[in-house]
Amino acid sequence: MIITKTPLRISFFGGGSDLPEYFGRHGGAVLGTSIDKYVYLSVTRFPSKLFDYNIRVAYRKVECVGSLEQIEHSPVREALRLCGIERDIEISVAADLPSFSGLGSSSSFSVGPWNGISCARRSATRTRSSQPMADSITWSSREPTGSMSSASRPRGSAWRNSIAA
């Protein structure tokens, strides 16, 4: 079992200037920090041979699915896809504060799965390098989903004490 602990964050200013569409033309700056509230994620092997589904993801809802494409939680789906894991995994998420609290929980919900799943893939318990992780999270939250995700938000959560144990 791998457990990650990813901090929530507060942005003081600069929101919007961290969108690549903006800072690519005008530059940008964001000031933020992490706080002492966290998103916890556990990643375990899942004995799918015993069930009629291959992947289980539990957050505010529970998804029991047969394939990656069926996962609704896009950060988890894309982290699994980038790590090449297609079955036999269970991911559970808990947090000190509820989602939509305005404290960077969406970034933490992107960083936590990536950190935990990449550690599970390597069968290691060390923290992944923050820069490549942040770059991959930014790409995976924008490209496959078509969302207007910022560049600094995942970096803020990735660089600020995200650990896997």
Residue pairs with C-beta under 8 A, 6 or more apart in sequence:
1 42
1 43
1 44
2 42
2 43
2 44
2 116
2 119
2 120
2 125
2 164
2 165
3 40
3 41
3 42
3 43
3 116
3 164
3 165
4 40
4 41
4 42
4 43
4 112
4 115
4 116
4 119
4 162
4 163
4 164
4 165
5 38
5 39
5 40
5 162
5 163
5 165
6 38
6 39
6 40
6 41
6 108
6 111
6 112
6 115
6 157
6 162
7 34
7 35
7 36
7 37
7 38
7 108
7 157
7 160
7 161
7 162
8 34
8 35
8 37
8 38
8 39
8 95
8 96
8 97
8 101
8 103
8 104
8 105
8 108
8 157
9 32
9 33
9 34
9 35
9 103
9 104
9 107
9 108
9 153
9 156
9 157
9 160
10 32
10 33
10 34
10 35
10 103
10 104
11 30
11 31
11 32
11 104
11 152
11 153
11 156
12 31
12 32
12 33
13 30
13 31
14 28
14 29
14 30
14 31
14 32
14 152
15 30
15 150
16 22
16 150
17 23
17 26
17 27
17 28
17 29
17 30
18 28
18 30
18 150
18 151
18 152
18 153
19 28
19 148
19 150
19 151
20 142
20 151
21 148
22 28
23 151
28 152
30 152
30 156
32 104
32 152
32 156
33 160
34 156
34 157
34 160
34 161
35 103
37 95
37 96
37 97
37 103
38 95
38 96
38 108
39 93
39 94
39 95
39 96
39 105
39 108
39 109
39 112
40 93
40 94
40 95
40 112
41 91
41 92
41 93
41 94
41 112
41 113
41 115
41 116
42 90
42 91
42 92
42 116
43 89
43 90
43 91
43 116
43 117
43 119
43 120
44 89
44 90
44 92
45 88
45 89
45 90
46 54
46 55
46 56
46 87
46 88
46 89
46 90
47 88
48 54
48 55
48 87
48 88
51 64
52 66
53 64
53 65
53 66
54 65
54 66
54 67
54 86
54 87
54 88
55 63
55 64
55 65
55 66
55 67
55 68
55 71
55 80
55 87
55 88
55 89
55 90
55 91
56 62
56 63
56 64
56 65
56 89
56 90
56 91
57 63
57 65
57 71
57 73
57 76
57 90
57 91
57 92
57 93
58 90
58 91
58 92
58 93
59 73
59 92
59 93
59 99
59 109
60 99
63 70
63 71
63 72
63 73
65 71
67 86
68 77
68 80
68 81
68 86
69 77
71 77
71 80
73 109
74 141
74 144
74 145
74 147
75 109
75 110
75 113
75 114
75 137
75 140
75 141
76 91
76 113
76 117
78 140
78 141
78 144
78 145
79 110
79 113
79 114
79 117
79 118
79 137
79 140
80 86
80 89
80 113
80 117
81 140
81 144
82 114
82 136
82 140
83 117
83 118
83 120
83 121
84 121
85 117
85 120
85 121
89 117
89 120
91 113
91 116
91 117
93 109
93 112
93 113
95 105
95 108
97 103
97 105
98 105
99 105
99 106
99 109
104 153
104 156
104 157
106 153
107 153
107 154
107 156
107 157
108 157
110 137
110 140
110 141
110 154
110 157
111 133
111 134
111 137
111 154
111 157
111 158
111 162
112 162
114 128
114 133
114 136
114 137
114 140
115 127
115 128
115 133
115 158
115 162
115 164
116 164
118 128
118 133
119 125
119 126
119 128
119 164
125 164
125 165
126 164
127 162
127 163
127 164
128 164
130 155
130 158
130 159
130 162
133 158
134 154
134 155
134 158
134 159
137 154
137 158
138 149
138 150
138 151
138 154
138 155
141 147
141 149
141 154
142 148
142 149
